[in-house]
């Protein structure tokens, strides 16, 4: 009860994001698609759901596909429960997503030893939280040792790598999603 079930997708936010990324007005999209400005506004505000034909016209006007718009759509629910996985502890590293769907934030849980040589660099900001165990993180030429309950914040664009220094370490990574334009040419 209360868990996320299959919900209709809210395509409005995906349409608005795409239109704004192309710097188009509703009037221009209406002209290109043959759909009315009021109808497009209703779609963007999730007060109307376009038919398959209207979605295809809209996608063409936005120089994308209906499939891409649906893939970028938000689920219709605003609350989602992701249940813990019941797994036996073991030596192999595991990861799982803590957020389902296409949202502004992503969160993942990493358990066990990850590839210590793998370097990461994300477009947007992220926070690493050590839930259990300890890690060593190398970022911007410095090494940081974090224990249970510690966090490390990284701004977008910072190259880093991390490794668990204790068995059964769990790290939670929360990040602004890659499709969000959260960082604009930051000066270093």
C-alpha positions as CSV (number, residue, x, y, z in Angstrom):
1,X,0.0,0.0,0.0
2,X,1.4,3.4,-0.9
3,X,4.2,1.9,-3.1
4,X,4.7,3.2,-6.6
5,X,2.6,1.3,-9.1
6,X,2.6,1.9,-12.9
7,X,1.3,5.4,-13.3
8,X,0.6,7.4,-16.4
9,X,3.6,9.5,-17.4
10,X,3.5,13.3,-17.1
11,X,5.0,14.3,-20.4
12,X,4.4,18.1,-19.9
13,X,7.7,18.8,-18.0
14,X,9.6,16.9,-20.7
15,X,8.0,18.9,-23.4
16,X,8.7,22.2,-21.6
17,X,12.4,21.2,-20.9
18,X,12.9,20.3,-24.6
19,X,11.2,23.5,-25.8
20,X,13.2,25.7,-23.5
21,X,16.5,24.0,-24.4
22,X,15.7,24.9,-28.0
23,X,14.8,28.4,-27.0
24,X,11.4,28.1,-28.7
25,X,8.2,29.9,-27.7
26,X,4.9,28.1,-27.5
27,X,3.8,30.1,-30.6
28,X,6.6,28.7,-32.7
29,X,6.0,25.2,-31.5
30,X,2.3,25.6,-32.3
31,X,3.1,26.8,-35.8
32,X,5.5,23.9,-36.4
33,X,3.1,21.3,-35.0
34,X,-0.3,22.5,-36.1
35,X,-1.5,22.4,-32.5
36,X,-2.9,25.4,-30.7
37,X,-1.0,27.5,-28.1
38,X,-3.6,26.9,-25.4
39,X,-3.5,23.1,-26.0
40,X,0.4,23.1,-25.8
41,X,0.2,25.1,-22.6
42,X,-2.2,22.6,-21.1
43,X,0.1,19.8,-22.1
44,X,3.1,21.5,-20.5
45,X,1.1,22.0,-17.3
46,X,-0.1,18.4,-17.3
47,X,-3.8,19.5,-17.6
48,X,-4.1,17.7,-21.0
49,X,-2.7,14.4,-22.2
50,X,-1.8,14.4,-25.9
51,X,-3.0,11.6,-28.2
52,X,-0.3,9.6,-29.9
53,X,-0.8,11.6,-33.1
54,X,-0.5,15.0,-31.2
55,X,2.6,13.7,-29.4
56,X,4.2,12.8,-32.7
57,X,3.5,16.2,-34.1
58,X,4.8,17.9,-31.0
59,X,8.0,15.7,-31.1
60,X,8.6,16.6,-34.7
61,X,8.2,20.3,-33.9
62,X,10.8,19.9,-31.1
63,X,13.2,17.9,-33.4
64,X,13.0,14.7,-31.3
65,X,10.8,11.6,-31.2
66,X,7.7,10.7,-29.2
67,X,9.7,7.9,-27.6
68,X,12.4,10.4,-26.4
69,X,9.7,12.6,-24.9
70,X,8.1,9.7,-23.1
71,X,11.5,8.5,-21.9
72,X,12.1,12.0,-20.4
73,X,8.6,12.1,-18.9
74,X,8.0,12.2,-15.1
75,X,5.9,9.6,-13.4
76,X,2.5,10.9,-12.3
77,X,3.1,10.1,-8.7
78,X,4.9,12.5,-6.4
79,X,5.7,9.9,-3.7
80,X,7.6,6.7,-4.4
81,X,8.8,4.1,-2.0
82,X,11.9,2.0,-3.0
83,X,12.1,-1.0,-0.8
84,X,15.4,-2.4,0.5
85,X,16.8,-5.4,-1.4
86,X,17.2,-8.5,0.7
87,X,20.6,-9.8,-0.2
88,X,23.2,-11.9,1.5
89,X,26.4,-10.0,2.3
90,X,29.2,-11.1,0.0
91,X,32.5,-10.0,-1.4
92,X,31.1,-8.8,-4.8
93,X,30.3,-5.1,-5.1
94,X,26.7,-4.1,-5.5
95,X,24.8,-1.0,-6.5
96,X,21.2,-0.1,-6.6
97,X,19.2,2.9,-7.6
98,X,17.3,4.6,-4.7
99,X,15.1,6.7,-7.0
100,X,13.0,5.3,-9.8
101,X,12.2,7.1,-13.0
102,X,13.4,10.3,-14.6
103,X,13.8,13.0,-11.8
104,X,15.9,16.0,-11.0
105,X,17.9,14.1,-8.4
106,X,19.4,10.6,-8.6
107,X,20.5,8.6,-5.6
108,X,22.4,5.3,-5.6
109,X,23.7,3.0,-3.0
110,X,27.0,1.2,-3.4
111,X,28.0,-1.7,-1.2
112,X,31.4,-3.4,-1.1
113,X,34.6,-2.7,-2.9
114,X,34.2,-0.7,-6.1
115,X,36.8,-0.4,-8.8
116,X,39.3,1.9,-7.1
117,X,40.9,2.9,-10.5
118,X,37.7,4.1,-12.0
119,X,37.6,7.9,-12.3
120,X,34.3,9.8,-12.2
121,X,33.4,13.2,-13.4
122,X,29.8,14.4,-13.4
123,X,28.3,17.5,-15.0
124,X,26.4,18.5,-11.9
125,X,26.9,18.5,-8.2
126,X,26.9,15.4,-6.0
127,X,27.0,14.4,-2.4
128,X,28.7,11.2,-1.1
129,X,27.5,9.9,2.3
130,X,29.2,7.0,4.0
131,X,26.3,5.0,5.6
132,X,28.6,2.1,6.9
133,X,32.3,1.4,6.8
134,X,34.9,3.8,5.5
135,X,36.2,5.1,2.1
136,X,39.1,7.0,0.7
137,X,38.3,9.6,-1.9
138,X,40.7,11.3,-4.2
139,X,39.5,14.6,-5.6
140,X,41.4,17.6,-7.1
141,X,44.8,16.1,-6.1
142,X,43.9,15.5,-2.4
143,X,42.9,12.4,-0.5
144,X,40.0,12.4,1.9
145,X,39.3,9.7,4.4
146,X,35.6,9.4,5.4
147,X,34.0,7.2,8.0
148,X,30.5,6.2,8.9
149,X,28.2,9.3,8.9
150,X,30.7,11.5,7.0
151,X,29.8,13.3,3.7
152,X,31.8,14.8,0.9
153,X,30.3,17.4,-1.5
154,X,31.6,17.7,-5.0
155,X,30.7,20.5,-7.4
156,X,30.0,19.6,-11.1
157,X,33.1,18.8,-13.2
158,X,35.4,17.7,-10.3
159,X,37.3,14.5,-11.3
160,X,37.4,12.0,-8.5
161,X,37.7,8.3,-7.6
162,X,36.9,6.4,-4.4
163,X,37.4,3.1,-2.8
164,X,36.1,1.3,0.3
165,X,38.8,0.8,3.0
166,X,36.6,-1.6,5.1
167,X,34.5,-4.6,4.2
168,X,30.8,-4.1,3.8
169,X,31.1,-0.4,3.2
170,X,27.9,1.3,2.0
171,X,28.1,4.7,0.2
172,X,25.1,6.7,-0.8
173,X,25.6,9.0,-3.8
174,X,23.0,11.8,-4.4
175,X,23.4,13.9,-7.5
176,X,21.6,16.4,-9.6
177,X,20.5,14.5,-12.7
178,X,22.6,14.9,-15.9
179,X,19.6,16.2,-17.9
180,X,19.3,19.2,-15.6
181,X,21.2,22.3,-16.5
182,X,22.3,23.1,-13.0
183,X,25.8,24.3,-13.8
184,X,26.7,27.1,-16.3
185,X,30.3,27.4,-17.3
186,X,31.7,27.7,-13.7
187,X,35.0,29.6,-13.6
188,X,37.8,27.6,-11.9
